[in-house]
Amino acid sequence: MSRSGAVLDRPEGGPGRLITLPFSKSLEISFKSLRVRFFRSMITVSSLVLAVSFLAFVLVNLDIAAGLLEHGGRDAVRALSQAGYDVDLAGGAVAMSAKERWIVILSLLVCTVGIVNAQLMSVTERFPEIGVMKCLGALDSMILKLFLLEAGMQGLAGAFMGAVLGALFSFLVGAVRFGSGVLAEVPVGSVLESVGLAVLGGCALSLVGVLYPAWLAARMEPIKAIRSEH
């Protein structure tokens, strides 16, 4: 093992060394890479924040509407129907409208496309770096792991910020639309579940968006990567 923490293996009959890194070292390298490319990372994070905040806004709105329906009776049904919710009084359930569902789906798709585009640009500008790493013996799995860790950190940060912002904005809109008293009827557990679901969805989007660029980086030939010009 080298001083940097990398494990060096020379396969029998092999021409060179293969490098594997412990998880802590891979995490450190990924974090430093994000710091160096801070503004490029912010492009990816900002698109994720917007998409996740809208998702959290819709989910928490449903929780607020469910709490209002549970305690408000028929007056609440009337108010929710006028606000555009699909209300099932018999089942005691509230659902988002078909329009809202399509808007949520489209926003998440646009976010995913933006992440893929940003990660492809990141891979392209890092061709020489990737080539040097592979010439030094980096495994394809190591390159893939570094990109996935970067995407995971971006996804967690962006999704958390987006979920919190979306929930806060949802409470503000709910208080303006139905009165501040409705906030006392919102089930806290359901709100936390919605925020957590939005965070998980954002992290999943970030990882899905980086899969193809990461696979492309891992499969590159070292010499072609080093000689590439941008």
C-alpha positions in Angstrom: 0.0 0.0 0.0 1.3 3.4 -0.9 1.5 6.4 1.4 -1.6 7.9 -0.2 -3.7 4.9 0.8 -3.9 3.4 -2.7 -3.5 -0.4 -3.0 -1.1 -1.4 -5.7 -1.3 -4.8 -7.3 0.9 -6.3 -10.0 -0.8 -9.2 -11.7 1.3 -12.2 -12.5 2.6 -11.9 -16.0 1.0 -8.4 -16.3 2.8 -5.4 -17.7 1.8 -2.9 -15.1 0.2 -2.2 -11.8 -3.5 -1.9 -11.0 -4.6 0.7 -8.5 -7.5 0.3 -6.1 -8.6 2.9 -3.5 -10.3 2.5 -0.2 -13.7 4.1 0.1 -12.5 6.9 2.3 -9.7 7.9 -0.2 -12.2 7.8 -3.1 -14.5 10.0 -1.2 -11.7 12.5 -0.5 -10.7 12.6 -4.2 -14.3 13.1 -5.3 -14.8 15.9 -2.8 -11.6 17.7 -3.9 -12.7 17.3 -7.5 -16.0 19.0 -6.7 -14.2 21.9 -5.0 -12.0 22.4 -8.0 -15.0 22.4 -10.4 -17.2 24.3 -8.0 -19.1 26.5 -10.5 -19.6 23.5 -12.9 -21.0 21.6 -10.0 -23.3 24.4 -9.1 -25.0 24.1 -12.5 -25.9 20.5 -11.8 -26.9 21.2 -8.2 -29.1 24.2 -9.1 -31.1 22.2 -11.7 -31.6 19.5 -9.1 -32.6 22.0 -6.4 -35.3 23.4 -8.7 -36.7 20.0 -9.7 -36.7 18.6 -6.1 -38.1 21.7 -4.6 -41.1 21.5 -6.9 -41.5 17.8 -6.1 -41.4 18.5 -2.4 -43.8 21.4 -2.8 -46.4 19.2 -4.5 -46.0 16.3 -2.0 -46.2 18.6 1.1 -49.2 20.4 -0.4 -50.9 17.0 -0.5 -50.1 16.5 3.2 -51.5 19.9 4.0 -54.6 19.1 2.0 -55.0 15.7 3.7 -54.8 17.3 7.1 -57.4 19.9 6.1 -59.7 17.2 4.8 -59.4 15.1 7.9 -60.4 18.0 10.2 -62.5 20.3 8.0 -65.3 18.1 6.7 -67.4 19.2 3.8 -66.2 22.8 4.0 -62.7 21.5 3.5 -63.9 19.5 0.5 -65.3 22.6 -1.1 -62.1 24.6 -0.5 -59.9 21.9 -1.8 -62.0 21.3 -4.9 -61.8 25.1 -5.7 -58.0 24.9 -5.2 -57.8 22.2 -7.9 -57.3 19.1 -5.8 -58.9 15.7 -6.7 -60.8 14.9 -3.5 -62.2 11.5 -2.5 -64.5 12.2 0.4 -65.5 8.6 0.9 -61.9 7.4 1.0 -60.6 10.5 2.8 -57.9 10.9 0.3 -56.6 13.9 -1.7 -54.6 13.5 -5.0 -52.8 16.0 -7.2 -54.5 16.9 -10.5 -53.5 15.3 -13.8 -51.9 18.6 -14.8 -49.7 18.7 -11.7 -48.6 15.1 -12.3 -47.5 15.8 -15.8 -45.7 19.0 -14.7 -43.8 17.0 -12.0 -42.8 14.3 -14.5 -41.7 16.8 -17.1 -39.6 18.8 -14.5 -37.9 15.6 -13.4 -37.1 14.6 -17.0 -35.7 18.0 -17.8 -33.6 17.9 -14.6 -32.2 14.5 -15.6 -31.4 15.7 -19.1 -29.6 18.7 -17.6 -27.6 16.5 -15.3 -26.5 14.1 -18.1 -25.5 17.1 -20.2 -23.5 18.7 -17.4 -21.8 15.4 -16.6 -20.9 14.7 -20.2 -19.2 18.2 -20.4 -17.4 17.4 -17.1 -16.1 14.0 -18.6 -15.0 15.7 -21.8 -12.9 18.4 -20.1 -11.3 15.7 -17.9 -10.2 13.4 -20.7 -6.5 14.0 -20.0 -6.9 13.5 -16.3 -8.8 10.2 -16.8 -6.1 9.1 -19.3 -3.3 9.7 -16.8 -5.1 7.9 -14.1 -5.6 4.9 -16.3 -2.0 4.9 -17.5 -1.0 4.8 -13.9 -3.1 1.6 -13.4 -6.5 2.9 -12.4 -9.2 0.3 -12.9 -12.4 1.0 -14.8 -14.3 0.4 -11.5 -12.2 3.0 -9.8 -13.1 5.7 -12.4 -16.7 4.7 -12.3 -16.8 4.9 -8.5 -15.2 8.4 -8.4 -17.9 9.7 -10.8 -20.7 8.0 -8.9 -19.4 9.4 -5.6 -19.3 12.9 -7.0 -22.8 12.6 -8.3 -24.0 11.2 -5.0 -22.6 14.1 -3.1 -24.1 16.6 -5.5 -27.4 14.8 -5.4 -27.6 14.7 -1.6 -26.7 18.4 -1.2 -29.0 19.6 -4.0 -31.9 17.3 -3.1 -31.7 18.3 0.6 -31.7 22.0 -0.2 -34.5 21.6 -2.7 -36.7 19.5 -0.4 -36.4 22.0 2.4 -37.1 25.0 0.2 -40.1 23.2 -1.4 -41.6 22.3 2.0 -41.2 25.8 3.4 -42.7 27.3 0.3 -45.6 24.8 0.5 -46.3 25.8 4.1 -46.3 29.5 3.1 -48.7 28.9 0.2 -50.9 26.7 2.4 -51.1 29.4 5.1 -52.1 32.0 2.5 -54.6 29.8 0.7 -56.3 28.1 3.7 -55.3 30.2 6.7 -52.5 29.8 9.1 -54.6 27.6 11.4 -54.4 24.8 8.8 -50.7 24.3 9.6 -51.5 22.9 13.0 -53.5 20.1 11.4 -50.7 18.9 9.1 -49.4 15.5 10.2 -45.7 16.0 10.9 -44.8 12.4 10.1 -46.3 12.6 6.6 -44.4 15.9 5.9 -41.1 14.3 7.0 -41.9 11.3 4.8 -42.6 13.5 1.8 -39.4 15.5 2.4 -37.4 12.2 2.6 -39.0 10.9 -0.5 -38.1 14.1 -2.4 -34.5 13.8 -1.2 -34.3 10.2 -2.2 -35.8 11.0 -5.6 -33.3 13.8 -6.1 -30.3 11.5 -5.2 -31.7 8.8 -7.6 -32.0 11.4 -10.4 -28.4 12.5 -9.9 -27.1 8.9 -10.0 -29.1 8.0 -13.0 -28.0 11.1 -14.8 -24.3 10.3 -14.3 -24.4 6.6 -15.2 -23.8 7.0 -19.0 -21.1 9.7 -18.6 -19.4 7.6 -15.9 -19.5 4.5 -18.0 -18.1 6.4 -21.0 -15.2 7.7 -18.8 -14.4 4.3 -17.4 -14.3 2.7 -20.9 -11.9 5.2 -22.4 -8.6 4.1 -23.9 -5.8 5.9 -21.9 -3.8 7.1 -24.9 -6.8 8.5 -26.8 -7.8 10.3 -23.6 -4.4 11.9 -23.1 -4.2 13.1 -26.7 -7.7 14.5 -26.8 -8.0 18.3 -27.5 -10.9 20.5 -26.4 
